[in-house]
Amino acid sequence: MNQKRILVTGASGCIGHYISETLIQNTNHELFLLVRNPSKLQVNTQARPGITVLQGDMQKISQFADLLSTIDIAVLTATAWGGEQTFDINVDKTLELLKLLDPDRCEQVIYFSTASVLGRDNQPLKEAGELGTDYIRSKYDCLHKKSQLAIASKITTVFPTLVLGGDANKPYSHLTSGIPEVTKYINLIRFLQVDGSFHFIHGRDIATVVQHLIDHPPKGNASRSLVLGQKEITANQAVEQVCAYLNKKIYFRIPLSLGLANLIIAIFRIQMAAWDRFCMNYRHFTYENVINPDSFGLPNYCVTMSDVLKISGVKARANNNSKKL
């Protein structure tokens, strides 16, 4: 396979680590890993020749203009999660980077958005652009603006659902870092019934999909908008699977209705952001035609809630025939 020049931005982030590691181990492509702080990059960049760590900031992306014009494939995971730089990095500087790529040379851009900007029909969700956090609104904004660029036809946009990942050598995703805490409340959660559903995907599975897209870019009429996630799971199924893993019995379940939730919010005068309120009412964050390694006949790493708990460091509990609740 021809050696490509591949740029990965945000290489020291959770997803960036998995992608960098996968491309280092499984390909011979020439890699350029953009990071703000090289000490946070914990992949082995000496594992083989052809790996260059670029110390730099998305806010000064123009300093890499000469290099960007020679890039064959760009994988854009860099993002600002909040703060005053959010729109500058996630919209303005991302668009600037895309304009610095040579549309005649660059074969593909794999741009990371978020499934939060989409509705259940996989189309942009207007509430995300109106009510979303700065992060979500900036991603919604960039989604529309990048479509007007010269390189637009080469951009494959991926929309990860809930992202899991992290280990001793990789930063934990927001979701994974909170899982051990949630399991502490399983004695209460198991007796509640909630209407809702979602998808999740692990960073290693995202990296597998990215490598496949690099090796097999979408052709012809193939979709260039891919929602990344495992099969949808309901909130109740998730609780049942967690209970089975932790060997906790469910004797009864109390339906937690939206009306009751709204009553609790009113009684305790809980302040909710507009986006949080929207999410509470929307409830089913599911999408059509989700993509994961299995979609391409490749091995899936994290598929079930048992996998999630195991990978997150939560130990399974054996059945000791105890009669305790």
C-alpha positions in Angstrom: 0.0 0.0 0.0 1.3 3.5 -0.9 2.7 5.4 2.0 0.6 8.5 2.8 1.4 11.6 4.7 -1.2 11.7 7.5 -1.9 14.6 9.9 -3.6 13.9 13.2 -4.7 16.9 15.2 -5.6 16.5 18.9 -3.3 13.5 19.1 -2.9 13.7 22.9 -6.6 13.6 23.5 -8.6 10.4 24.3 -9.6 9.6 20.7 -6.4 11.0 19.3 -4.3 8.6 21.4 -6.2 5.5 20.1 -6.0 6.7 16.5 -2.3 7.6 16.8 -1.5 4.2 18.4 -3.5 2.3 15.7 -1.8 4.1 12.8 1.7 3.6 14.4 1.2 -0.1 15.0 -0.9 -1.1 11.9 0.4 1.1 9.1 3.6 2.4 7.5 2.2 5.8 6.7 4.2 8.9 7.5 2.5 10.5 10.5 2.4 14.0 11.8 0.9 14.2 15.3 -0.1 17.7 16.3 -0.2 18.4 20.1 0.0 21.4 22.3 2.0 19.6 25.0 4.2 16.7 23.7 4.7 15.4 27.3 1.0 14.4 27.3 1.4 12.2 24.2 1.9 8.7 25.7 2.1 6.6 22.5 5.5 5.3 21.4 6.6 7.7 18.7 10.0 5.9 18.4 8.3 2.6 17.5 9.1 3.0 13.8 10.5 5.6 11.4 8.2 8.2 9.9 6.6 9.6 13.0 6.9 13.4 13.6 5.4 15.1 16.7 4.4 18.7 15.9 4.3 21.0 18.9 1.7 23.6 18.2 -1.7 25.1 18.8 -4.8 25.2 16.6 -4.9 28.9 17.3 -1.6 29.3 15.4 -2.3 26.7 12.7 -1.0 29.0 9.9 2.6 28.3 11.1 2.2 24.8 9.5 0.9 26.1 6.2 3.8 24.6 4.2 3.3 21.2 5.7 -0.5 21.2 5.4 -0.2 21.7 1.6 1.6 18.4 1.4 -0.8 16.3 3.5 -2.6 13.4 1.8 -5.0 12.6 4.7 -6.0 14.8 7.6 -7.7 13.4 10.7 -9.1 16.3 12.7 -9.9 15.3 16.3 -8.7 18.6 18.0 -11.5 20.4 19.8 -12.1 22.9 22.6 -14.7 21.7 25.0 -15.6 25.1 26.4 -14.3 28.5 27.4 -13.7 31.6 25.4 -11.6 29.9 22.7 -14.3 27.4 21.8 -15.7 29.0 18.6 -12.3 30.3 17.6 -10.8 26.8 17.6 -13.8 24.6 16.7 -15.0 26.9 13.9 -12.5 29.6 12.7 -9.2 27.8 13.1 -10.7 24.4 11.9 -11.9 26.2 8.7 -8.5 27.9 8.4 -6.8 24.5 8.6 -9.1 23.0 5.9 -8.4 25.9 3.6 -4.6 25.3 4.0 -4.9 21.7 2.7 -4.4 21.3 -1.1 -7.8 20.1 -2.5 -5.9 18.7 -5.5 -3.5 16.7 -3.3 -5.4 15.9 -0.2 -7.4 12.6 -0.7 -9.5 12.7 2.4 -10.3 14.7 5.6 -11.8 12.8 8.5 -13.4 15.5 10.5 -14.7 14.7 14.1 -18.0 16.4 14.9 -20.4 15.0 17.6 -23.7 13.1 17.4 -25.2 15.7 19.7 -25.7 18.0 16.7 -27.9 15.5 14.9 -31.6 14.4 15.4 -32.8 10.9 15.2 -33.0 11.1 11.4 -29.3 11.9 11.3 -30.0 15.4 10.1 -28.8 18.6 11.9 -30.9 19.2 15.0 -31.9 22.9 15.1 -32.1 22.8 18.9 -28.4 21.9 19.1 -27.6 25.1 17.2 -29.9 27.2 19.4 -29.7 25.7 22.9 -26.5 23.7 22.9 -23.5 24.3 25.0 -20.7 26.4 23.4 -19.0 23.1 22.3 -22.2 21.8 20.7 -23.1 25.1 19.0 -19.6 25.5 17.6 -19.7 22.0 16.1 -23.2 22.7 14.7 -21.8 26.0 13.2 -18.7 24.3 11.7 -20.9 21.5 10.2 -22.6 24.1 8.0 -19.6 26.3 7.1 -17.2 23.5 6.1 -19.7 22.4 3.4 -18.9 25.6 1.4 -15.1 25.0 1.2 -13.2 23.9 -1.9 -12.2 20.7 -0.2 -15.8 19.9 1.0 -16.2 16.9 -1.3 -13.2 15.2 0.3 -14.5 15.6 3.9 -15.8 12.5 5.7 -17.6 13.7 8.8 -17.8 11.3 11.7 -20.3 11.9 14.6 -19.2 9.9 17.7 -22.0 9.0 20.1 -21.1 8.6 23.8 -17.3 8.0 23.8 -15.6 5.6 26.2 -11.9 5.1 26.6 -8.8 5.6 28.5 -6.2 3.5 30.4 -2.9 3.9 32.2 -1.4 5.3 29.0 -4.3 7.3 27.6 -6.5 10.0 29.1 -10.0 8.9 30.1 -13.0 10.1 28.3 -15.5 12.2 30.4 -17.9 9.2 30.4 -15.4 6.5 31.4 -14.1 8.5 34.3 -17.6 8.7 35.8 -18.6 5.0 35.4 -17.0 3.7 38.7 -18.9 6.5 40.5 -22.2 5.6 39.0 -21.9 1.9 40.0 -21.8 3.1 43.6 -25.4 4.1 43.3 -26.6 0.9 41.6 -28.5 -0.1 44.8 -30.8 2.9 44.2 -30.7 3.1 40.4 -31.8 -0.6 39.9 -35.2 0.2 41.4 -35.9 3.0 38.9 -37.4 2.7 35.4 -36.5 5.4 33.0 -37.6 6.1 29.4 -34.5 6.7 27.3 -32.0 5.2 24.9 -28.5 5.9 23.6 -25.5 4.5 21.8 -21.9 4.4 22.9 -18.5 3.6 21.2 -15.0 3.0 22.6 -12.0 5.0 21.4 -10.3 1.7 20.2 -13.4 1.0 18.0 -13.3 4.6 16.7 -9.6 4.1 15.7 -10.5 0.8 13.9 -13.1 2.6 11.9 -10.7 5.5 11.1 -8.0 3.2 9.9 -10.6 1.5 7.6 -11.7 4.8 6.2 -8.1 5.7 5.5 -7.5 2.4 3.7 -11.0 2.5 2.0 -12.2 6.1 1.5 -15.9 6.5 0.6 -16.4 6.3 -3.1 -19.1 7.6 -5.5 -22.4 8.0 -3.8 -21.3 6.4 -0.5 -22.3 8.5 2.5 -19.6 10.9 3.9 -21.6 11.4 7.2 -21.1 8.5 9.6 -22.6 8.2 13.1 -20.2 6.1 15.2 -21.8 3.9 17.8 -22.7 0.4 18.9 -26.3 -0.8 18.6 -28.8 1.3 20.6 -29.5 0.3 24.2 -32.3 1.5 26.4 -31.6 3.0 29.8 -33.5 0.1 31.4 -31.5 -2.5 29.5 -28.3 -0.8 30.6 -29.3 -0.9 34.3 -30.3 -4.6 33.9 -26.9 -5.4 32.3 -25.0 -3.5 35.0 -27.0 -5.3 37.7 -26.3 -8.7 36.1 -22.5 -7.9 36.0 -22.5 -6.7 39.6 -24.8 -9.6 40.7 -27.5 -7.2 42.0 -31.1 -8.4 41.9 -34.0 -6.2 40.7 -37.1 -6.9 42.8 -39.3 -4.1 41.5 -38.9 -0.9 39.4 -40.6 2.5 39.9 -41.3 4.3 36.7 -39.6 7.7 36.8 -41.9 9.8 34.6 -41.1 13.1 33.0 -43.9 14.7 35.1 -42.3 13.5 38.3 -38.9 14.7 37.2 -40.4 18.1 36.4 -42.1 18.2 39.8 -38.9 17.4 41.6 -37.1 20.2 39.7 -39.9 22.7 40.6 -40.1 21.7 44.3 -36.4 21.9 44.8 -36.0 24.9 42.5 -33.2 23.1 40.5 -31.6 25.4 38.0 -31.3 23.7 34.6 -29.6 25.0 31.4 -31.8 25.1 28.4 -29.8 22.3 26.7 -30.1 20.0 29.7 -33.9 20.6 29.8 -34.1 19.8 26.1 -32.1 16.6 26.6 -34.4 15.5 29.5 -37.5 15.9 27.3 -35.8 14.5 24.1 -34.6 11.3 26.0 -34.0 9.0 23.0 -30.5 9.9 21.6 -30.5 7.3 18.9 -29.6 7.4 15.2 -30.1 5.6 11.9 -27.4 3.3 10.4 -24.8 3.6 13.2 -21.2 2.6 12.2 -18.8 0.5 14.2 -16.0 -2.0 13.3 -18.6 -4.7 12.8 -20.1 -2.6 9.9 -16.9 -3.4 7.9 -16.5 -7.0 9.1 -13.8 -6.0 11.6 -13.6 -7.1 15.3 -15.5 -5.0 17.8 -13.7 -4.3 21.1 -16.4 -2.9 23.3 -20.0 -3.9 22.5 -21.9 -4.6 25.8 -22.3 -3.0 29.2 -20.3 -5.9 30.6 -17.5 -4.9 28.2 -17.9 -1.2 29.3 -17.6 -2.1 33.0 -14.7 -4.5 32.5 -12.7 -2.0 30.4 -13.6 0.8 32.9 -12.0 -1.2 35.7 -15.2 -2.2 37.5 -14.8 -5.8 38.9 -17.6 -8.3 38.3 -19.2 -9.8 41.4 -19.8 -13.5 41.6 -23.1 -14.9 42.9 -22.4 -15.8 46.5 -26.1 -16.9 47.1 -26.4 -14.1 49.6 -30.0 -13.1 50.5 -29.1 -9.5 51.1 -30.5 -6.7 48.9 
